[in-house]
Amino acid sequence: MVGVTEKENTLTAAVPETGSTRLWSHPELGLEAVRDSAGRVRLGVPGQERAALVPLVEVTATGHGRLWSGERFIETAIGDRLTCRDHESVREGGRERTTIRLADAETGLVAEVHLETAPGARFLRSRVRLVNEGTAPLRLESVSSLTLGGITDAGDGLDGLTLHWADNDWLAECRWHAAPFRDQLVSLSRSAHGRDGRGCFERCSQGSWSTGRHLPMGALTDRSGRSWLWQIESSAGWRFETGEREGAAYVALFGPDDAHHQWHHTLAPGEEFHTVPAVLVRTGAGGLDAAFGELTDHRRLFRRSHPDHRALPVIYNDYMNTLMGDPTTGKLLPLVEAAGRAGAEVFVIDAGWYDDDAQGWWDAVGAWEPARGRFPGGIQEVLDAIRDRGMVPGLWLEPEVVGVRSPLARTLPPEAFFRRGGVRVTEHGRHHLDLRHPAARAHLDAVVDRLVGEWGVGYLKLDYNINSGPGTENGPESPGAGLLGHHRAHLDWMSGLLDRHPGLVLENCGSGGLRMDYAQLALTQLQSTSDQQDPLRYPPIAASAATAVAPEQAAVWAYPQPHHTPDEIAFTLTGALLGRIHLSGFLDRMTDDQFTLVRSAIDVYKSIRPQIPASHPIWPLGLPGWEDAWIAHGLRGREATYVAVWRRERPDAPASRALPLPHLRGVRARAEVLQPVDAGAGVEWDAESGVLTVTLPRADTAVLVRLSQG
């Protein structure tokens, strides 16, 4: 970076455009922030015309809209008026942070843009602090976290760019799509009109499932392998847009806004507002694999440090395709014994442990007391059995909801719940707690301190199974502002849990992967990737999970069953070995041969897991399609490369597939099948071309291959 010293102002430098000054640059990222002669600051690619760039901060406020009306949230009146007040850069704790302060003379609004990175890194994290230094309130309707322009494909303008985005749904997470930029944003003959279009390509969240529709991520790539990849870190609303500006592409990343999330925020004189963080990655070659590697580094650097990220214990959970929310002492104890023999190190009692209600537990939850009818000898009998088998006991919890039939729905104050229009929000038989209220937080603190401090539980699976809509209105606030306020309080609550119980492990779950964002994953240690119960539908989810989650945080189900064939047992186990294995299934009912297959896979996982926390994800066949016959996902480590390969039954699917591994081209590597060893698979490594050929003679089979270097 230009002029970064300890607590020193950044040096400025002239740039070719007359009257412009470079405030900040990042050579590895290929970006610079430039101040023009009028004091306006823009972020983009060096050498691009200033007109192709966008203001460093874009703000819409009531009475201060856009200069060019349309669907875009750029070209705002306030953004155009903001001028540079000062800037500085500091280096602390292995990170570099630049602050650029802007001010709007008309409203008195001040914007502090915080740009964070690390030496030699190719990622940039941005967030904005707004302060009203004026004399009148300002009603904000949208605020950007990061904007940049000037993105083109070398030699082809916009025609060589490809746009990437990810759809998300229950049971169908992380489905990436790619389309030519020009298919989504057609050429409009700008020279004939003198203006760019009014539209853009956008993706946004809806309601309180932050990833219920899409991942808060997108990318642009060009034909040479350069990539621009972005991520918005929000558990509340988020939106991104990309479009054309002066012959180049721009990207603008936002938290919640009024049009999409019913968010507006009145900033009184002297008050401040902080945007959600957003991250940009740029790589010069290597395509999306290289970009996701850089993003993985960012995720590891900025998340809360925890021993679980290095230990990666094997987790058994009784839910998926097994007890399905119906645990009892009699059903659990055989599973505890079998899970311990299989090599599990954590045993999680999932949903239902609190259910003593003849009408069912769904709309009665909230107190989180053990069900006496399910545990005649007390739940401690099962927790002790888990510990006696050398495992850490875990419990499922859905902390943010209270069932409509729960006594807590009547005893907690009305202000402790989400409300809109003065009416308490009800969704699927539940009310939603507002963790900004001290009674709501005190209730949950007492619950967790009892489970962890008194019962000795060391693992909590925190689920979230309703979409509560746009949020809550606390007094005059907008629903979107209430949702953002609650989620920030939720993050603070989880942080407090980990402060009080440093060894506690938190799993983030939202009906699987419907709240899979790095606002929460910067605090929680694991992410449930899906509730998908069909093992043949899980491979594209398991393979794509590392786009959304660091591999060591991606919890993937493996649920072998006594009625499975050896191929089926291997298929469900193999898919979890490059992330965090979530073992399930009736292991206690298996034959010795079946159990040996399970134990062998767990042994393989334990042998390779020390390398996972430092490895980068790769996709030799590209990001998978939902119906692909062949799917491959790998980890590129210092000592070896691991590739999980699935072949699903599809018409005319070949029995062999070539997997390019360009990072190993010219390397004399040894290819071997680690799991399962008796699958009849064939592997052949061609060092000259850098291609691994895998043969799976039977459909619906999977293998894990290791390529050892040297």
C-alpha positions in Angstrom: 0.0 0.0 0.0 1.1 3.6 -0.6 2.7 5.2 2.3 1.5 2.9 5.1 3.4 3.5 8.3 2.7 3.2 12.0 0.0 5.8 12.8 1.2 8.1 10.0 -0.8 9.9 7.4 -0.8 8.3 4.0 1.4 10.0 1.4 -0.5 11.3 -1.7 0.7 11.0 -5.2 -0.2 12.6 -8.5 -1.9 10.4 -11.1 -2.0 10.9 -14.8 -5.4 12.6 -14.9 -4.9 16.4 -14.5 -5.8 17.7 -11.1 -6.2 14.2 -9.5 -4.4 12.8 -6.5 -4.0 9.2 -5.4 -5.0 8.9 -1.8 -4.5 5.1 -1.5 -3.5 2.2 -3.6 -3.1 -1.5 -3.2 -0.7 -3.0 -5.8 -1.6 -6.6 -5.2 -5.3 -5.9 -5.4 -4.9 -3.5 -8.4 -7.0 -0.8 -6.9 -6.6 2.9 -6.0 -8.6 5.6 -4.4 -8.3 8.9 -6.4 -9.3 12.4 -5.3 -10.3 14.7 -8.2 -9.8 18.5 -8.4 -13.2 19.1 -6.8 -12.3 16.8 -3.8 -14.5 13.9 -4.8 -13.0 10.4 -4.1 -13.5 7.3 -6.3 -12.3 3.8 -6.0 -11.3 1.7 -9.1 -8.7 0.3 -11.4 -5.6 2.4 -12.1 -5.6 3.9 -15.6 -9.4 3.9 -16.1 -11.1 7.2 -17.0 -12.6 8.9 -13.9 -16.0 8.9 -15.4 -16.1 5.1 -15.3 -15.6 5.1 -11.5 -18.3 5.7 -8.9 -18.2 7.7 -5.7 -16.4 6.0 -2.7 -19.7 6.2 -0.8 -23.2 6.3 -2.2 -26.1 7.5 0.1 -29.8 8.0 -0.6 -31.8 9.9 1.9 -35.3 11.3 1.8 -35.0 14.6 0.0 -31.6 13.7 -1.5 -32.1 11.0 -4.1 -30.2 10.1 -7.3 -28.9 12.2 -10.1 -30.1 9.6 -12.7 -33.3 7.9 -11.7 -33.7 4.1 -12.2 -33.1 0.8 -10.4 -29.5 1.7 -9.5 -28.4 2.8 -6.1 -25.4 4.7 -7.5 -25.1 8.2 -8.9 -26.7 9.6 -5.7 -26.9 13.3 -5.0 -25.1 13.0 -1.6 -22.5 10.6 -3.0 -21.7 13.2 -5.7 -21.3 16.0 -3.2 -19.1 14.2 -0.7 -15.6 15.6 -0.7 -12.4 14.5 1.0 -11.7 16.0 4.4 -8.6 13.9 5.3 -7.2 10.4 5.3 -4.7 8.2 7.2 -3.3 4.7 7.2 -2.1 2.6 10.1 -0.7 -0.9 10.5 -1.7 -2.9 13.5 -1.7 -6.6 14.4 -0.9 -7.9 10.9 -3.6 -5.7 9.3 -3.5 -2.5 7.4 -6.3 0.0 7.8 -6.9 3.2 5.8 -9.5 5.7 6.8 -10.8 8.2 4.3 -13.1 10.9 5.7 -15.6 12.6 3.4 -18.1 15.4 4.1 -21.2 16.9 2.5 -21.4 20.6 2.9 -25.1 20.7 2.2 -26.3 18.3 4.9 -23.3 18.2 7.3 -23.1 14.4 6.8 -19.6 13.0 7.3 -18.6 9.5 6.0 -15.6 7.7 7.3 -14.6 4.9 5.0 -12.5 2.2 6.6 -10.5 0.0 4.2 -8.8 -3.0 5.8 -6.4 -5.5 4.3 -3.2 -7.4 5.1 0.3 -7.1 3.7 0.5 -8.9 0.4 -3.2 -9.9 0.5 -5.6 -9.6 -2.5 -8.6 -8.8 -0.4 -10.1 -5.6 0.9 -12.7 -5.2 3.6 -14.7 -2.0 3.7 -17.2 -0.5 6.1 -18.5 3.1 6.5 -19.3 5.2 9.5 -21.7 8.0 9.0 -22.0 11.0 11.4 -24.5 13.8 11.2 -22.6 17.0 11.9 -25.4 19.1 10.5 -28.3 20.9 12.2 -31.2 18.8 10.8 -32.1 15.1 11.0 -31.3 13.1 7.9 -33.5 10.1 7.0 -31.2 7.5 5.4 -32.7 5.1 2.8 -29.5 3.3 1.6 -25.8 3.4 2.3 -23.1 1.6 0.4 -20.4 -0.4 2.2 -18.1 -0.6 -0.8 -18.3 0.7 -4.4 -15.8 0.5 -7.2 -15.8 1.0 -11.0 -13.5 0.6 -14.0 -13.8 -3.2 -14.4 -13.2 -4.4 -17.9 -11.8 -7.4 -19.7 -8.5 -6.6 -21.3 -9.0 -6.1 -25.0 -12.7 -6.9 -25.0 -14.2 -4.2 -22.8 -17.3 -5.7 -21.2 -17.9 -8.4 -23.8 -15.3 -10.8 -22.2 -16.7 -10.5 -18.7 -18.7 -13.4 -17.1 -21.1 -12.7 -14.2 -21.4 -15.3 -11.3 -24.0 -15.5 -8.6 -25.4 -18.1 -6.2 -29.0 -19.1 -5.5 -29.8 -20.6 -2.2 -32.8 -22.5 -0.9 -33.8 -25.0 1.8 -32.2 -28.4 0.7 -30.6 -26.7 -2.3 -27.8 -24.4 -1.0 -24.9 -22.8 -2.8 -26.1 -23.3 -6.4 -23.7 -21.1 -8.5 -24.6 -19.8 -11.9 -22.6 -18.1 -14.6 -23.7 -16.0 -17.6 -21.9 -13.6 -20.0 -22.1 -10.1 -18.6 -23.8 -8.9 -21.8 -26.5 -11.5 -21.4 -27.6 -9.8 -18.2 -26.7 -6.2 -19.1 -27.1 -5.7 -22.8 -25.4 -3.0 -24.8 -27.7 0.1 -25.2 -25.7 2.1 -27.7 -24.6 4.6 -25.2 -23.1 6.9 -27.8 -26.6 7.4 -29.3 -28.2 8.4 -26.0 -25.3 10.0 -24.0 -26.3 8.1 -20.8 -25.9 4.7 -19.4 -29.0 2.6 -18.8 -31.2 2.8 -15.7 -31.0 -0.9 -14.7 -28.5 -3.2 -13.2 -28.0 -6.8 -12.2 -28.9 -7.2 -8.5 -29.3 -9.8 -5.9 -30.7 -9.2 -2.3 -32.0 -10.9 0.8 -35.6 -11.0 1.9 -36.6 -11.1 5.6 -34.6 -12.6 8.4 -33.1 -15.6 6.5 -30.0 -13.7 5.2 -29.3 -16.5 2.6 -32.8 -17.8 2.1 -32.8 -16.8 -1.6 -29.2 -16.1 -2.5 -25.7 -16.1 -1.1 -24.5 -12.5 -0.3 -21.8 -13.0 -2.9 -21.1 -12.5 -6.5 -18.2 -12.4 -9.0 -17.0 -11.1 -12.3 -14.3 -13.0 -14.3 -12.6 -12.3 -17.6 -11.2 -14.6 -20.3 -7.6 -14.3 -19.0 -8.6 -15.7 -15.6 -8.8 -12.5 -13.6 -11.5 -12.4 -11.0 -13.4 -9.9 -8.9 -15.2 -11.7 -6.0 -17.3 -10.0 -3.3 -19.0 -10.9 0.0 -21.4 -8.9 2.2 -21.2 -9.7 5.9 -24.8 -9.1 7.1 -27.3 -11.2 9.0 -30.0 -8.7 8.3 -30.6 -7.1 4.9 -28.1 -6.9 2.1 -28.0 -6.2 -1.6 -25.4 -6.0 -4.4 -25.6 -4.6 -7.8 -23.4 -4.5 -10.9 -23.9 -2.7 -14.1 -22.3 -0.6 -16.8 -20.9 2.9 -16.4 -19.0 4.7 -19.1 -18.0 1.5 -20.9 -16.8 -0.3 -17.8 -18.5 -2.4 -15.1 -19.1 -1.2 -11.6 -19.9 -3.1 -8.3 -21.8 -1.6 -5.4 -22.4 -3.5 -2.1 -25.0 -2.5 0.5 -26.6 -3.6 3.7 -30.3 -3.1 4.1 -32.2 -0.4 2.2 -35.7 1.0 2.1 -36.8 -0.4 -1.2 -35.9 -4.0 -0.6 -35.9 -4.4 3.2 -38.2 -1.6 4.7 -35.0 -0.1 6.2 -34.7 3.6 6.8 -32.8 5.2 9.6 -33.2 8.8 10.9 -29.8 10.2 11.8 -30.3 13.1 14.2 -27.6 15.7 14.6 -24.6 14.2 16.5 -25.7 10.6 15.9 -23.8 8.0 13.9 -24.6 4.9 11.9 -22.3 2.0 10.9 -22.8 0.0 7.7 -22.3 -3.8 7.5 -18.9 -4.8 6.3 -18.3 -5.9 2.7 -15.3 -7.7 1.2 -13.7 -7.5 -2.3 -11.2 -10.0 -3.7 -9.3 -9.4 -6.9 -6.9 -12.0 -8.5 -4.8 -11.6 -11.6 -5.0 -15.2 -12.7 -6.3 -18.6 -11.7 -10.0 -17.8 -12.1 -12.5 -18.4 -9.3 -10.4 -21.0 -7.6 -7.7 -18.4 -6.9 -10.3 -15.8 -5.8 -12.0 -18.2 -3.4 -8.6 -19.1 -2.0 -8.0 -15.4 -1.2 -11.5 -15.1 0.3 -10.8 -18.1 2.5 -7.7 -16.3 3.8 -9.8 -13.3 4.6 -12.4 -15.4 6.5 -9.7 -17.0 8.5 -8.0 -13.7 9.4 -11.1 -11.7 10.4 -13.1 -14.4 12.3 -12.8 -14.8 16.1 -10.0 -17.2 17.0 -11.1 -20.5 18.5 -9.4 -23.9 19.2 -12.1 -25.7 17.2 -10.8 -24.2 14.0 -7.7 -26.3 14.5 -8.9 -29.4 16.3 -11.8 -30.2 14.0 -13.4 -32.9 16.2 -15.7 -35.5 14.6 -19.3 -34.7 15.5 -22.1 -37.2 15.8 -25.6 -35.7 15.6 -28.7 -37.9 16.3 -31.0 -36.0 14.0 -30.6 -36.5 10.3 -32.2 -39.6 8.9 -32.0 -41.0 12.4 -34.1 -39.9 15.4 -35.4 -36.8 13.6 -36.4 -34.8 16.7 -37.5 -37.8 18.8 -34.7 -38.5 21.3 -35.2 -40.6 24.4 -32.8 -42.2 26.9 -33.5 -45.6 25.4 -32.8 -44.5 21.8 -29.8 -42.4 22.6 -27.7 -44.7 24.8 -27.1 -47.3 22.0 -26.2 -44.5 19.6 -23.8 -42.9 22.1 -22.0 -46.2 22.5 -21.8 -46.8 18.7 -20.7 -43.2 18.0 -17.9 -43.5 20.5 -16.7 -46.7 19.0 -16.8 -45.2 15.5 -14.5 -42.4 16.6 -16.8 -39.5 17.2 -15.5 -36.8 19.6 -18.7 -34.7 20.1 -22.2 -36.2 20.5 -25.1 -33.7 19.9 -28.6 -34.4 21.1 -30.6 -32.6 18.5 -34.2 -31.2 18.5 -36.8 -32.7 20.9 -34.9 -33.2 24.1 -37.1 -30.6 25.8 -40.4 -32.0 24.4 -42.9 -33.2 27.1 -46.0 -31.7 25.5 -48.8 -33.9 24.2 -49.4 -31.4 21.4 -45.8 -31.4 20.2 -42.9 -29.2 20.8 -42.8 -26.9 17.8 -45.0 -24.1 19.1 -44.2 -24.7 22.8 -40.4 -24.1 22.9 -38.7 -21.4 24.9 -38.0 -22.6 28.4 -35.4 -25.2 27.3 -35.9 -27.6 30.2 -35.3 -31.4 29.7 -38.4 -33.5 29.1 -38.9 -35.9 32.0 -40.9 -38.3 29.9 -38.1 -38.6 27.5 -35.4 -39.0 30.2 -36.8 -40.9 33.2 -33.4 -40.9 34.9 -32.8 -37.3 33.9 -30.9 -35.9 30.9 -27.7 -36.0 32.9 -27.7 -39.8 32.5 -27.3 -39.4 28.8 -24.8 -36.5 29.1 -22.7 -38.6 31.5 -22.8 -41.5 29.1 -21.5 -39.2 26.4 -18.6 -38.1 28.6 -17.9 -41.6 29.7 -17.3 -42.5 26.0 -14.7 -39.7 25.8 -17.0 -37.4 23.8 -18.1 -33.8 24.5 -21.9 -33.5 25.0 -23.8 -31.1 22.8 -27.4 -29.9 22.6 -29.7 -28.3 19.9 -31.1 -24.9 20.7 -33.3 -22.4 18.8 -32.6 -19.4 21.0 -34.3 -16.5 19.1 -37.9 -18.0 19.1 -40.6 -18.6 21.7 -43.5 -20.8 20.9 -47.0 -19.3 21.0 -48.0 -21.9 23.6 -44.9 -21.4 25.8 -45.4 -19.7 29.2 -42.7 -17.3 28.2 -44.9 -15.9 25.5 -47.0 -14.5 28.4 -44.4 -13.8 31.1 -41.8 -11.9 29.1 -42.6 -8.2 28.5 -44.2 -7.3 25.1 -41.2 -5.2 24.2 -39.0 -8.3 24.3 -40.6 -9.6 21.1 -40.7 -8.5 17.5 -43.7 -6.3 16.8 -45.0 -4.5 13.7 -47.8 -2.0 13.8 -48.0 -2.6 17.5 -48.9 -6.3 17.0 -46.6 -9.1 18.1 -45.1 -11.0 15.1 -46.2 -14.6 14.8 -44.7 -17.0 12.2 -45.2 -20.7 12.0 -46.3 -21.0 15.6 -43.5 -18.9 17.0 -42.8 -15.4 18.3 -39.4 -13.8 17.8 -37.3 -12.4 20.6 -35.7 -9.0 20.2 -32.2 -9.4 21.9 -31.9 -5.7 22.4 -34.3 -6.0 25.3 -32.6 -6.9 28.6 -35.3 -9.4 29.6 -34.8 -11.4 26.4 -31.1 -11.4 26.7 -31.2 -12.3 30.4 -33.5 -15.2 29.7 -31.1 -16.6 27.1 -28.0 -16.0 29.2 -29.6 -17.9 32.0 -30.5 -20.8 29.7 -27.0 -21.1 28.2 -25.2 -20.7 31.5 -27.4 -23.5 32.9 -26.7 -25.8 30.0 -23.0 -25.1 29.8 -22.1 -24.1 33.3 -24.2 -26.5 35.2 -24.8 -29.4 32.8 -21.3 -29.4 31.3 -22.5 -29.1 27.6 -19.6 -28.1 25.4 -21.4 -27.7 22.0 -24.5 -25.8 21.1 -26.2 -26.2 17.7 -28.0 -22.8 17.3 -30.9 -23.3 14.8 -33.2 -20.7 13.2 -36.3 -22.1 11.5 -38.6 -19.1 10.7 -38.4 -16.2 8.4 -39.9 -13.4 10.5 -40.3 -11.0 7.7 -38.8 -7.5 7.4 -38.1 -7.0 11.1 -39.5 -5.2 14.1 -40.7 -1.7 14.9 -39.5 -0.5 18.3 -41.1 2.9 18.6 -40.6 5.0 15.4 -37.9 2.8 13.9 -38.4 1.0 10.6 -38.8 -2.8 10.5 -35.5 -3.2 8.6 -33.7 -1.0 11.2 -35.2 -3.2 13.9 -33.9 -6.3 12.2 -30.4 -4.9 11.9 -30.5 -3.8 15.5 -31.6 -7.2 16.7 -29.0 -9.1 14.7 -26.2 -6.9 16.0 -27.5 -7.6 19.5 -27.6 -11.3 18.6 -23.9 -11.2 17.5 -23.0 -9.4 20.7 -24.9 -12.1 22.7 -23.0 -14.9 21.1 -19.7 -13.0 21.6 -20.6 -12.8 25.3 -21.3 -16.5 25.5 -17.8 -17.2 24.1 -16.3 -14.7 26.5 -17.9 -16.5 29.5 -17.3 -20.0 28.1 -14.2 -19.9 26.0 -14.2 -23.6 25.2 -17.8 -23.6 24.0 -18.4 -24.5 20.3 -21.3 -22.9 18.5 -22.8 -24.3 15.3 -24.7 -21.8 13.2 -27.8 -23.4 11.5 -30.8 -21.8 9.8 -32.9 -24.7 8.5 -29.5 -25.8 7.2 -27.8 -23.0 5.2 -30.5 -20.3 5.2 -28.5 -17.9 7.4 -25.0 -18.7 6.1 -23.3 -15.3 6.3 -20.0 -14.1 7.7 -21.5 -11.7 10.2 -22.4 -14.9 12.2 -19.6 -17.1 10.9 -17.0 -14.6 12.1 -18.2 -15.7 15.6 -19.6 -19.2 15.3 -17.2 -22.1 14.7 -19.3 -24.2 12.3 -22.0 -23.7 9.7 -24.7 -26.3 8.9 -24.6 -26.6 5.1 -28.0 -28.2 4.5 -30.9 -30.2 5.8 -30.8 -32.3 2.6 -31.8 -35.9 3.5 -31.2 -37.5 0.0 -27.5 -38.5 -0.2 -27.6 -38.4 -4.0 -28.7 -34.7 -3.8 -26.0 -33.7 -1.3 -22.9 -33.7 -3.5 -23.4 -30.3 -5.3 -24.1 -28.7 -1.9 -21.1 -30.4 -0.2 -18.8 -29.5 -3.1 -19.9 -25.9 -3.3 -20.0 -25.2 0.5 -16.4 -23.9 0.6 -17.5 -21.0 -1.6 -19.7 -19.7 1.3 -17.8 -21.1 4.3 -14.1 -21.8 5.1 -13.7 -25.6 4.8 -13.0 -26.2 8.5 -16.3 -24.5 9.3 -18.5 -26.4 6.7 -20.5 -29.0 8.5 -21.6 -31.7 6.0 -23.9 -34.6 7.0 -22.8 -38.2 6.6 -25.6 -40.6 7.5 -24.8 -44.2 6.7 -27.6 -46.7 7.5 -27.9 -50.4 8.1 -29.9 -50.9 4.9 -27.2 -49.2 2.8 -25.0 -51.1 0.4 -21.2 -50.6 0.8 -21.3 -48.1 -2.1 -24.0 -46.1 -0.5 -22.2 -46.0 2.9 -19.0 -44.8 1.1 -21.0 -42.3 -0.9 -22.4 -40.5 2.1 -19.2 -40.6 4.1 -16.8 -39.4 1.4 -18.6 -36.2 0.8 -18.0 -34.9 4.3 -14.2 -35.7 4.5 -13.0 -32.3 3.2 -15.0 -30.2 5.7 -16.5 -30.9 9.1 -18.0 -34.4 9.2 -21.4 -34.5 10.9 -21.9 -38.2 11.4 -25.4 -39.6 11.9 -27.3 -42.8 11.2 -28.2 -45.9 13.1 -24.6 -47.1 13.7 -25.8 -49.3 16.5 -27.7 -51.5 14.1 -24.9 -52.1 11.6 -23.1 -55.3 10.8 -19.5 -55.6 11.7 -18.5 -55.1 8.0 -20.7 -52.0 7.7 -19.3 -50.5 10.9 -15.8 -51.1 9.7 -16.5 -49.0 6.6 -17.7 -46.2 8.9 -14.7 -46.5 11.2 -12.3 -46.6 8.3 -13.7 -43.3 6.9 -13.4 -41.6 10.3 -9.8 -42.7 10.6 -9.1 -41.2 7.1 -10.7 -38.0 8.2 -8.6 -37.8 11.4 -5.4 -38.4 9.3 -6.0 -35.5 7.0 -7.8 -33.0 9.2 -4.6 -31.3 10.4 -4.1 -30.0 6.9 -7.7 -28.7 6.3 -7.4 -25.4 8.3 -4.5 -24.1 6.1 -5.7 -25.5 2.7 -7.5 -23.6 -0.1 -10.6 -25.0 -1.9 -10.4 -25.9 -5.6 -13.0 -27.2 -8.1 -11.3 -29.2 -10.9 -14.5 -29.4 -13.0 -15.7 -25.9 -12.0 -18.5 -25.2 -9.6 -21.0 -28.0 -9.9 -24.5 -27.8 -11.5 -27.4 -29.3 -9.6 -27.8 -32.2 -12.0 -24.2 -32.8 -12.9 -23.2 -36.5 -13.2 -19.5 -35.8 -12.2 -18.7 -33.5 -9.4 -15.2 -32.7 -7.9 -14.1 -30.6 -5.0 -10.6 -30.5 -3.6 -8.3 -28.9 -1.1 -4.9 -27.6 -2.1 -2.6 -27.9 0.9 1.1 -27.5 1.5 1.8 -31.2 1.7 -0.8 -32.7 -0.6 -3.9 -32.1 -2.7 -7.1 -33.9 -1.8 -9.9 -34.3 -4.3 -13.4 -35.7 -3.5 -15.0 -37.1 -6.7 -18.7 -38.2 -7.1 -20.2 -40.0 -10.0 -24.0 -39.9 -10.1 -26.3 -41.9 -12.3 -27.2 -39.8 -15.3 -27.9 -40.8 -18.9 -24.8 -41.4 -21.0 -22.5 -40.4 -18.1 -19.0 -41.8 -18.8 -17.2 -44.1 -16.3 -14.0 -41.9 -16.4 -13.4 -38.2 -16.0 -10.3 -36.1 -16.5 -9.8 -33.5 -13.7 -7.4 -30.6 -14.5 -5.1 -29.6 -11.6 -3.0 -26.8 -13.1 -1.2 -26.1 -9.8 0.4 -29.5 -10.0 1.3 -29.4 -13.7 4.9 -30.7 -14.1 4.9 -32.2 -10.6 5.6 -35.9 -10.2 2.8 -36.6 -7.7 1.6 -39.9 -6.3 -2.2 -40.4 -6.7 -3.9 -42.8 -4.4 -7.5 -43.5 -3.3 -7.9 -42.9 0.4 -11.6 -43.6 0.8 -13.0 -46.1 0.1 -10.0 -48.3 -0.6 -12.0 -51.2 -2.2 -14.3 -49.1 -4.5 -12.7 -50.5 -7.7 -11.8 -46.9 -8.6 -8.9 -46.2 -10.9 -6.7 -43.0 -10.7 -4.0 -41.9 -13.1 -1.9 -38.8 -12.8 -0.4 -37.2 -15.9 2.2 -34.7 -14.7 3.0 -33.2 -18.1 -0.6 -32.1 -18.6 -1.5 -31.7 -15.0 -4.6 -33.9 -15.3 -5.9 -36.5 -12.9 -8.1 -39.2 -14.5 -10.6 -40.9 -12.2 -12.5 -44.0 -13.2 -15.6 -45.0 -11.2 -17.0 -48.2 -12.9 -20.3 -47.9 -11.0 -22.7 -45.0 -10.8 -23.6 -43.3 -7.5 -20.2 -43.9 -6.0 -17.6 -41.5 -4.7 -13.9 -41.5 -3.7 -11.4 -39.3 -2.0 -8.1 -39.1 -3.8 -4.8 -37.8 -2.4 -2.0 -36.5 -4.6 1.2 -36.4 -2.6 4.0 -34.2 -3.9 7.6 -35.3 -3.8 
